[in-house]
Amino acid sequence: MSAVACMSADGDDEESARDAAARAFLEALPQRLRVVRARSAFTREAIPARSGCGEGEVALGEAAQAVWDAERSSAAALAGRYRALAALIEHEGGIEGEGGVEGEGGDVEPLADVDTLRAATALRITQSVARWELLNAHRAVDQLPLTLARMEEGDFPSWWFQKVLSESEDLSDESRRLLDEALSAWSSDIPAERFLTLLNALVTLLAEREKQPEQAEEELVREVELVRDSPSGVASAALRGPIPDVLAFWKRLDETAHAIQAAQRKALKEGTEIPYDLDGIVTATRRPVPLARLRYDLLLNAEFDTDGVDVPAPRFRVNVTVPLFTALGISDAPGMVDGSTPIPPAVARELAGSTDVWYRILTDPCSGEFLPLPAQRYSPSRAMLEHLRLRNSSCAMPGCTRPVSWASEADHIEEYDHVDPAAGGLTEIENLHLLCWQHHQAKTAGELDPTRLPRKRRAPGEAGEPGRTRWRIGSEGDHVITADDIDLGTRLAVRDLEDAWREHVRRRSGTPAPTPPPEPWPDPPPAPDLSPPPPIPPGPWDPDDPPPF
C-alpha cells in the first residue's frame, strides 16, 4: 500500500523513532536553515505596491491580485491532483522501478502496471510520464505531507513545491521526510531567490548526510545511447565513458580513417582499384572520402566480437515509408521511419535512391489505412509482422511508446486455442497486434483485455476507416479506444490528385479560373494628434537661444 492503513505497537514505536530522528536533525541544522523568517508579511493587499503599481494604477493592482488568487487556486488543484493519484496507487498497490513505494512493514512494493496505465489514460499522457506522475504523487503525499498541506491551504506556492520535488529527486525517502520537517517551519513570505538558495543548501546537506565513510567510489559511466533529432531527419548515438577509453577508441577510429583516405588518394593517383569506396563516392567525385564520412562508415559497418554468442537475426527491417509522389519528385510529403519519425522529402528520396530493394505497400487511397494481408496460420509470417508494424509503430497498448521494431511480441487479440484452433482466435491480421513484452505479460495475466471492434461495411468507392481496438484496463473496467496508424502521405497525394483533376476538368470545360477572394483593405493610418502641445514651463531662458543639443 502507498500509506500505512493501521498502526500496531511496533508502528507506534517506529513513528516515535522517526519523530525523535526529525527533532535531532532539526536541532543539528545551521541557524540559517532551521529558522527562516521574512522581514515583513507578504499578503494579497501588498501585491500592488510590491509589483511596482503606482497609486493611480488601480487596474494593474487588481490584475496582480487576480494572479495571486489564481495561484492559490492552482496550488490547491495541484495538491488535489497529487492526492487523487496517490489514492490510485493505494487501490492496487505499489510503484515499480527506482525506490518503489513503502508498504506495510516497511517493504518496498512494485507499482502495478495497471495503475500506470490507468493514470496515463486519465491524464492523457504516455505511460513513462504517468509513472513519474505517480511517483511524484507518492512522494508528495507520503513523504512531504506537511509541505503539501501548506500548499493545499495556499500558504506554499505551487512552483516552490514542484522545485522541492525535483531538487529532492535523488534523496532517500527518509531524507525527504526530514526535508519536509524543515520546510514546514520556513516562512513562505521570503523572496523566491532566497527560497531556492536555502533549498539547495538543505538538499546538499541531506545528500552529504546520506554518504557513508566506507561507501565505495561511484563507478564511471560506460554507455552508448541513441539521440534522435527528428526535425532534420538525423539521429545520433552518444558514447560516454572514461576519458582514456574514449580517447583510445577515437584514436584507433581516426587512424583507420586516415589510413583508408591515404590509400584512396594513392589509388586515384596511380589509377588502381579504389579501396573502401562503399557508396561510390570516390568513383563519382574523383576525390577521397572525407574523414568524417569514413569514421561514420567504419562505425556503421563494424562487426562485433560476441565471444561465440549467437545473435538472432533481426525480426524486422528498418521501414522507410516514402510516398510515391515524393519518390518521383512531384510532391514534398515527408517520409516516415518506422511509422513514427518523419524525415524531410529530400532525405526520403536520397534513401530510396540508395537502396536496391523497394517494398510496395498498398494503402486505402482516401483514408491512408494500410490494407490487410490475409493469413491462416498460427506463426505470423514475416509479411504479416511487417504489416502489423506499419499499423502500429509502437506497442499497441495505449500510452506505451516502446517501438515494436526493437522489442515486441506478436499477440492474438482473441486468444489462440492450441487444443482446438477452430474454436479460438485466428492467425489473421485483424486478430493480431504487436505488444512490448511487459504489456504482453500483463495481457496474459488478465490485467489488459483488448477487443477488436468490427469495421463498418463500406459501399464501393467509399473511403475505409482505420481499424480500432477497445482496451479494458485493470479489474474495474476502465476502457479506452485506440485507432490504427495510417499513412499520411496517401492523403496528401490524393489531395494533389483531386486538385489536378478539378483543374483538368475546368480547362476542358472552358470554365474560367475562380477569382481569388479580394485582399482585405489595409487599416487606415492613425489620425494625426491635433491636441495642443503641453505648456512650456517658466524659467530664466531666452527663446532665441539655440537648443541645448
C-alpha positions, -999 to +999 in steps of 0.1 A: +000+000+000+011+036-006+003+046+030+001+026+062-035+018+069-033+007+105-007+012+133+004-016+156+025-012+187+056-017+166+042+010+142+039+034+172+075+027+182+086+033+146+067+066+144+082+077+177+117+069+165+111+089+133+099+119+154+130+117+176+152+115+145+135+145+130+139+165+162+176+156+164+181+166+127+163+200+131+184+208+162+216+200+144+207+222+114+226+255+110+207+285+122+200+299+087+184+266+076+165+260+108+149+294+114+138+310+081+118+342+086+108+372+064+112+408+073+076+415+066+045+396+057+037+390+020-001+395+017-026+399-011-031+436-001+007+442-005+008+429-041+002+462-059+029+480-040+054+451-043+047+447-080+055+484-088+020+496-093+016+533-086-013+549-067-032+557-099-027+523-115-057+506-098-064+482-127-029+469-127-030+463-090-063+444-093-048+423-121-018+414-099-042+404-071-062+383-096-029+364-104-024+359-067-059+344-064-053+322-095-020+309-080-038+299-047-064+280-067-038+262-089-019+253-058-050+237-042-057+220-075-022+206-077-025+192-042-058+176-051-042+161-082-014+145-061-039+132-036-060+116-063-030+099-079-018+087-046-052+072-039-050+054-073-017+038-061-034+027-029-061+008-049-038-017-064-006-010-045+030-001-053+053+017-077+075-003-099+110+009-106+135+030-087+127+032-050+092+017-052+066+025-026+070+017+010+042-006+021+031-021+054+060-034+074+084-012+055+086-034+025+091-019-009+062-028-033+064-025-071+039-002-087+012-021-105+015-016-142-023-013-143-021+018-121+004+034-145-019+026-175-050+039-157-032+071-148-019+075-184-054+071-197-070+095-172-043+122-177-040+115-215-002+112-213+023+085-221+030+056-197+065+068-189+052+103-180+024+087-159+050+067-140+067+099-129+034+115-121+025+086-098+060+086-082+057+124-075+023+119-061+035+092-037+064+114-026+042+144-021+015+126-001+036+101+019+070+119+023+061+156+021+027+157+039+034+189+059+045+209+029+017+195+008-009+206+034+006+241+033+003+243-005-033+230-003-041+259+021-025+284-002+004+291+021+031+275-001+034+284-038+029+255-063+061+263-081+081+261-049+066+227-042+075+214-077+110+227-071+111+207-038+101+175-057+127+180-085+156+190-062+150+162-038+146+135-065+179+118-057+174+118-019+163+088+001+127+085+014+139+092+050+159+123+039+128+136+020+108+133+052+134+153+071+133+179+044+096+181+049+100+187+086+125+215+080+104+232+052+073+231+074+089+257+097+100+281+069+082+313+063+066+315+028+069+353+028+106+352+018+116+360-018+118+332-043+155+337-048+162+332-011+140+301-010+159+285-039+193+292-023+182+278+011+165+248-005+197+239-025+218+242+006+194+220+026+192+193-001+230+193-004+234+189+034+209+159+033+228+143+004+261+146+022+245+132+053+235+101+034+270+093+023+288+067+044+325+069+050+331+034+038+310+039+007+329+029-024+336+055-051+309+056-078+319+037-109+325+058-140+297+057-165+301+035-196+271+037-220+260+043-256+226+060-261+205+068-291+198+105-295+171+114-321+169+147-340+136+142-358+131+177-374+162+173-396+158+136-402+191+128-384+198+107-354+229+105-332+245+078-310+263+092-279+292+073-265+302+081-229+329+066-208+362+071-190+384+096-209+413+072-215+389+046-230+371+070-253+403+087-264+419+054-272+388+043-292+387+077-311+425+074-319+420+039-334+390+050-354+407+082-366+439+065-376+420+038-395+401+066-414+434+084-422+449+052-435+419+044-458+419+080-471+456+078-479+451+045-497+422+061-517+444+091-526+472+068-538+447+047-559+434+078-576+469+089-584+481+056-597+448+046-614+444+014-595+413-001-577+399+022-551+397+007-516+367+010-492+346+030-517+313+017-502+289+042-518+309+050-549+318+085-537+354+083-548+345+070-582+319+097-587+339+127-574+375+115-581+383+127-546+389+106-514+360+103-489+361+129-462+374+117-428+342+123-410+323+101-435+349+074-433+346+074-395+308+071-399+311+042-423+336+024-402+314+026-371+283+017-390+298-014-406+318-026-377+315-063-367+310-072-331+330-099-312+304-116-291+327-144-278+307-171-295+272-159-285+247-163-313+229-131-321+194-138-336+187-122-370+166-091-369+128-098-370+121-066-389+138-045-415+140-007-409+110+006-428+113+040-445+079+047-460+082+071-489+050+083-508+052+075-545+048+112-555+077+121-531+099+095-547+091+108-581+099+144-570+064+158-577+054+161-540+071+172-508+052+149-485+076+137-458+088+102-454+084+082-422+110+060-404+092+030-387+059+050-389+068+074-361+098+096-371+092+120-400+121+128-424+124+156-450+114+147-485+149+152-498+163+127-473+135+103-482+144+105-519+181+100-511+174+069-491+150+055-517+176+061-544+204+044-525+187+011-518+185-019-541+151-033-529+118-015-526+087-029-510+053-018-523+028-011-496-008-008-505-030+018-487-066+029-489-065+058-514-087+081-493-081+073-456-044+061-458-053+029-440-028+001-445-047-026-463-046-060-445-028-091-458-047-124-453-032-153-435-044-186-419-015-198-398-005-196-361+030-183-365+027-149-382+046-147-414+073-121-420+050-101-442+022-102-416+047-089-389+058-061-412+022-051-419+015-051-381+045-028-376+031-004-402-003-005-385+012+003-351+048+016-350+049+014-312+034-010-287-004-013-293-011-006-257-025+030-252+002+053-238+031+029-244+059+044-266+082+014-269+090+009-306+079-025-319+110-029-341+133-033-311+115-055-286+080-067-293+059-099-294+031-108-318-001-114-298-035-128-307-062-102-296-087-131-292-066-159-277-055-187-299-067-221-288-038-246-290-061-276-283-089-266-307-076-240-332-110-236-348-126-225-315-101-198-308-088-166-324-075-170-359-040-160-370-051-132-393-043-095-395-074-083-378-067-106-348-031-097-343-011-068-328+024-062-315+030-057-278+061-050-258+069-079-236+057-061-204+023-055-218+022-089-234+027-104-199+000-080-184-025-092-211-017-128-204-022-122-167-057-107-174-048-072-164-054-060-200-082-072-223-083-058-259-112-063-282-110-056-319-141-035-329-160-046-361-154-025-391-183-007-408-192-022-442-185+004-469-200+009-502-179+007-534-157+038-537-163+048-501-132+055-480-123+029-454-117+038-418-087+027-398-092-003-375-100+004-338-094-016-306-112-013-273-089-018-242-101-028-208-075-017-182-075-033-148-102-051-130-125-021-126-135-020-162-118+013-174-120+014-212-101+033-239-104+030-277-074+034-300-071+036-338-045+021-361-018+042-376-024+055-412-002+067-440-005+105-441+014+106-474-015+089-491-040+116-481-016+143-493-012+125-526-049+121-530-055+158-523-029+167-550-046+143-575-080+157-568-068+193-572-051+183-605-083+165-617-105+195-609-081+218-628-081+194-658-120+194-658-121+231-656-098+236-685-116+211-707-150+227-700-136+262-706-147+274-672-127+304-661-105+301-631-122+311-598-114+346-588-094+346-556-110+365-527-101+401-526-074+411-501-087+429-471-084+467-470-055+478-450-062+496-418-064+533-422-034+553-409-039+567-374-053+602-373-027+629-365-026+642-330-042+677-331-042+683-294-023+714-283+013+709-271+020+710-234+027+744-219+063+755-217+073+757-181+085+791-169+122+797-165+151+821-169+158+813-206+158+833-239+136+818-266+161+830-292+189+808-277+199+776-297+186+743-283+210+725-259+219+696-282 
